[in-house]
């Protein structure tokens, strides 16, 4: 192990002298995670500017206006009153409002007849969420009105006294509601997803950096001099792997501390997060050894490393949240070690669990590392003898 440790220290000294390695290992992941948090963080604080065009001025329209101006909606809905649908369209085109709700003239009176008039929603093409909210408000209100009309018609058909019916029907509310509640988990903040995602993405660059340094050492005769020391091929591989493991572990630790303290990222409890990070770095070590053992030139190593880095990042979900992806994409992400790691860090951030929370991701990444690392060890030791 002394020879492997000496090789690892030599690689680490070279890496620390190279400023680009520090930028890729610490600075870039922190900066990009912060930028992505700022870019996507506003989604959680949705605030919509809704215009209401009341052309009816009847009692039912007044009830709709009162509903959209309720205190419960004020945190994310600001209401403006406009005089016409054309004025609402103009405001939408100019970007001053996000959506509009138009109550047609005679709306209240039409509800007493057999052909009630409908509400109209207008939305900007650039604000689909605002349009969805306006449609949701309109459909909920229409559902309540239709339920009231049905109750009134049923009571009249049963022979109830007509004088007291309107007041009683006005007090009715739909008995069935859909209420979203979280069970056993807290909301995942944007920074809590992209901090580990970017840390893992730049950790994968260790594959190309280490493989390139291996071929540089080989071209300069360093590997041959090591083997003549004598140092066995397996010790050279172990030294390279130890350097990757040490640098990758420190990089993850620093990024975790900085993003937690500076941006409020939640990586979960320290012990399970560290265990998950350690097995993830081990998988990067195995992939690095695979590139060193498979490729014969520095150019081949650069090409294979690029395919691995960006392929794993795209499939594993480092650039986008997997929660909104199709089911087959989420399943495909679990073929990759970084996909399993992101799942583990997400579970830790949302549930606050312990080691049991990351048991399956740790096992899956460990199996991947053993399979790839075993093959890589055989190939890389043969490559050094070639």
KAZIQUI-V453874 format. One record per helix or strand of 2 or more residues. SS is the DSSP state (A for helix, B for strand). FROM is the first residue (numbers start at 1). LEN is the number of residues. If there is no record, write none. Layout:
SS/FROM/LEN
SS/FROM/LEN
//
This chain:
A/2/16
A/19/25
B/48/7
A/59/10
B/77/6
A/85/9
B/99/5
A/107/4
B/120/4
A/128/30
A/162/9
A/190/14
A/205/15
A/222/6
A/233/31
A/270/25
A/298/19
A/322/3
A/327/7
A/337/15
A/355/31
//
